[in-house]
């Protein structure tokens, strides 16, 4: 039986919103529906290995969802768009309950979307632990300090 697909998304932003909504709901079916059916899709979780293909990605997220949904919100999205490809560099704000109460952390992620006959679909999600750091932005006037993720 073919798996359910997300509704035809008119933009990569639409499919990205569906991806994060599914994580917040802990809904593996909705989450997998945003992915391409391609056997070469790839997902890397912070501090984890590389999952290749729909079955491996499903298993990785099912393991995560076994502990509940993931309260994650995308922030500071930088987009590189072409007619059929969109690459998003995202700061993910993740909330977790600890013994000290609700805490949040940051994950740096790159999401890659391709447009096909079935609409926009996720083909790669690569996430790494992140922290807010002071970095330099170089402009024509020289380096300027700014608070950004590095």
C-alpha positions in Angstrom: 0.0 0.0 0.0 1.5 3.4 -0.9 2.1 5.8 1.9 0.1 8.9 2.3 1.5 12.1 0.7 1.3 15.6 2.0 -1.1 17.8 0.1 0.5 19.3 -3.0 2.6 22.2 -1.7 2.8 25.4 -3.7 6.1 26.4 -2.1 9.0 24.8 -0.2 8.0 27.0 2.7 4.6 25.2 2.8 6.2 21.7 2.9 8.6 22.9 5.6 5.7 24.1 7.7 4.1 20.7 7.4 7.4 19.0 8.4 7.7 21.0 11.6 3.9 20.7 12.4 4.3 16.9 12.1 7.2 16.9 14.5 5.3 19.1 17.0 2.4 16.6 16.8 4.6 13.5 17.0 2.8 12.3 13.9 5.0 9.9 11.9 2.5 9.5 9.0 2.3 13.3 8.5 6.1 13.6 8.9 6.8 10.9 6.3 4.3 12.4 3.9 6.5 15.5 3.3 9.5 13.4 2.2 10.2 12.4 -1.4 9.8 8.7 -2.3 13.4 8.7 -3.6 15.5 5.9 -2.1 18.4 8.4 -1.8 16.7 10.8 0.7 18.8 11.5 3.8 18.4 12.6 7.4 21.0 13.3 10.0 19.9 14.0 13.6 22.1 16.0 16.0 24.8 13.8 17.3 23.4 10.8 15.3 24.2 8.8 12.3 23.0 9.2 8.8 19.7 7.6 7.8 19.3 6.9 4.1 16.0 6.0 2.4 12.4 6.2 3.6 12.5 3.1 5.8 15.6 4.2 7.7 14.2 7.8 8.2 10.9 6.5 9.4 12.6 4.2 11.9 14.8 7.1 13.2 11.8 9.4 13.7 9.7 6.6 15.2 12.4 6.1 17.8 12.4 9.8 18.6 8.6 10.0 18.7 8.5 7.0 21.1 9.5 9.6 23.8 6.8 12.0 22.6 6.5 14.8 20.1 9.4 17.2 19.5 8.6 20.8 20.4 10.6 22.5 17.7 10.1 25.8 16.0 12.1 27.0 13.0 13.7 30.5 13.3 16.1 32.6 11.4 15.5 30.8 8.1 17.8 31.7 5.2 16.7 30.5 1.8 18.4 29.8 -1.5 15.8 29.1 -4.1 15.8 28.0 -7.8 12.9 26.9 -9.9 13.1 23.3 -8.7 15.3 23.4 -5.6 15.2 25.2 -2.3 17.8 25.0 0.4 16.9 26.3 3.9 19.4 27.0 6.6 17.3 27.0 9.8 17.9 27.6 13.5 15.6 25.2 15.3 14.5 26.3 18.8 13.8 23.0 20.7 11.9 23.0 24.0 12.4 20.1 26.5 11.1 19.5 30.0 13.9 18.9 32.5 14.0 18.5 36.3 14.7 22.2 36.4 11.6 23.0 34.3 11.1 23.9 30.7 14.4 24.5 28.9 15.3 25.4 25.3 18.2 24.8 23.1 19.2 25.4 19.5 19.8 23.0 16.6 21.3 24.1 13.3 19.6 22.5 10.4 19.8 22.4 6.6 16.6 21.3 4.8 16.7 20.6 1.1 13.5 20.5 -1.0 13.0 19.5 -4.6 10.0 20.3 -6.8 8.6 17.4 -8.8 5.4 16.3 -10.3 4.1 15.6 -6.8 5.0 19.1 -5.7 7.7 20.2 -3.3 9.2 17.4 -1.2 11.9 17.2 1.4 15.0 15.2 0.2 17.5 16.1 3.0 17.4 17.2 6.6 20.8 17.6 8.3 20.8 18.8 11.9 23.6 19.6 14.3 23.7 20.9 17.9 23.9 24.7 17.9 24.6 27.6 20.2 24.3 31.3 19.9 27.8 32.7 19.3 29.4 36.0 18.5 30.6 36.0 14.9 31.8 38.5 12.4 29.9 39.6 9.3 32.2 41.0 6.7 30.9 43.9 4.6 32.5 46.4 2.2 33.1 48.6 5.3 35.0 45.8 7.1 34.1 43.3 9.8 31.1 44.1 12.1 30.3 42.0 15.2 26.8 40.6 15.3 25.0 38.0 17.3 24.2 35.2 14.8 24.5 31.4 14.8 27.8 30.0 13.6 
